[in-house]
């Protein structure tokens, strides 16, 4: 039996590190960093929420209790360039954590499927 996406991403520990790295990448990315300046959550809360979302979404044991993508991004008017910057940051985090190409592509597919719930809402 093949490993689940959750397992291939390093289970909870690995995904938590990937999410932390991705948020750090977002904060350093000039295309989207300003989106986080007025965030109501602090950086650790953002990292925890991202990790929980990823863990739950990949078949792990965590239950995500946050808002869905459309609710979380409503009124932000995120554009395609910003969306792609987020995906690039996540791919960079995956690479930095030695996630294989096939698994990166699977994560990218899942994230890209949320595009309509994020861009321009």
CORQUI-V154591 format. One record per residue. RES is the residue in three letters. PHI is phi in whole degrees, -180 to 180 (none if undefined). OMEGA is omega in degrees with one decimal (* if undefined). D_FIRST is the distance of its C-alpha to the first C-alpha in whole Angstrom. Layout:
BEGIN
RES_PHI_OMEGA_D_FIRST + RES_PHI_OMEGA_D_FIRST
END
This chain:
BEGIN
UNK_none_-177.9_0 + UNK_-80_-179.6_4 + UNK_-71_176.7_7 + UNK_-73_176.5_9 + UNK_-60_177.0_13 + UNK_-55_-179.6_14 + UNK_-68_-178.9_12 + UNK_-68_177.6_13 + UNK_-88_176.0_16 + UNK_96_179.5_17 + UNK_59_-174.5_17 + UNK_-59_-178.6_20 + UNK_-64_-179.8_22 + UNK_-66_-179.4_21 + UNK_-67_177.5_21 + UNK_-61_178.1_25 + UNK_-68_178.4_26 + UNK_-61_-179.8_25 + UNK_-63_178.0_27 + UNK_-61_178.9_30 + UNK_-64_-179.7_30 + UNK_-64_178.3_30 + UNK_-63_175.8_32 + UNK_-58_178.1_34 + UNK_-63_179.3_34 + UNK_-61_-177.8_35 + UNK_-66_179.6_38 + UNK_-95_-175.7_39 + UNK_-87_-176.5_39 + UNK_-63_179.1_42 + UNK_-72_-174.3_41 + UNK_-126_-175.8_40 + UNK_-56_-178.6_41 + UNK_-64_177.4_44 + UNK_-64_-176.2_41 + UNK_-98_-177.2_41 + UNK_-61_-177.8_44 + UNK_-109_179.6_45 + UNK_-62_179.6_42 + UNK_-76_178.5_42 + UNK_-94_174.5_39 + UNK_-80_-174.3_40 + UNK_-60_-179.8_37 + UNK_-65_176.6_35 + UNK_-66_177.3_35 + UNK_-62_179.5_34 + UNK_-64_179.5_31 + UNK_-64_179.2_30 + UNK_-64_178.4_30 + UNK_-63_179.5_28 + UNK_-64_-179.8_25 + UNK_-62_178.0_25 + UNK_-60_-179.9_25 + UNK_-65_-179.0_22 + UNK_-63_179.7_20 + UNK_-64_-176.7_21 + UNK_-72_-179.0_20 + UNK_-105_176.7_17 + UNK_98_-179.5_15 + UNK_-82_-174.0_17 + UNK_-80_-177.6_19 + UNK_-71_175.2_22 + UNK_-111_179.7_24 + UNK_-81_-177.2_26 + UNK_-113_-179.1_30 + UNK_-79_179.0_32 + UNK_-72_175.4_33 + UNK_-74_-173.7_31 + UNK_-59_-178.9_31 + UNK_-63_179.0_34 + UNK_-66_-177.1_36 + UNK_-66_-175.3_36 + UNK_-109_-179.1_37 + UNK_-59_178.0_40 + UNK_83_-178.7_43 + UNK_-83_179.7_42 + UNK_50_179.0_42 + UNK_-67_-180.0_39 + UNK_-100_-176.3_40 + UNK_-63_179.4_37 + UNK_-64_178.3_38 + UNK_-65_179.3_38 + UNK_-60_-180.0_34 + UNK_-67_177.0_33 + UNK_-63_177.2_35 + UNK_-63_179.1_32 + UNK_-62_178.0_29 + UNK_-61_179.0_31 + UNK_-63_179.7_31 + UNK_-68_177.3_27 + UNK_-62_176.5_26 + UNK_-63_177.9_28 + UNK_-65_178.2_27 + UNK_-62_179.2_23 + UNK_-62_-179.4_25 + UNK_-63_179.6_27 + UNK_-102_173.4_24 + UNK_59_175.9_22 + UNK_-85_-175.3_19 + UNK_-66_-175.4_18 + UNK_-56_-178.2_20 + UNK_-62_178.8_17 + UNK_-68_175.9_16 + UNK_-59_179.7_20 + UNK_-63_178.7_20 + UNK_-65_177.1_18 + UNK_-62_178.9_20 + UNK_-58_178.9_23 + UNK_-60_-179.5_22 + UNK_-64_-179.3_22 + UNK_-63_-178.6_25 + UNK_-66_179.5_27 + UNK_-66_179.2_26 + UNK_-90_-174.3_28 + UNK_-49_-178.0_31 + UNK_-65_179.0_33 + UNK_-91_-173.7_33 + UNK_-121_-175.4_34 + UNK_-77_172.4_37 + UNK_68_179.6_40 + UNK_-94_*_40
END
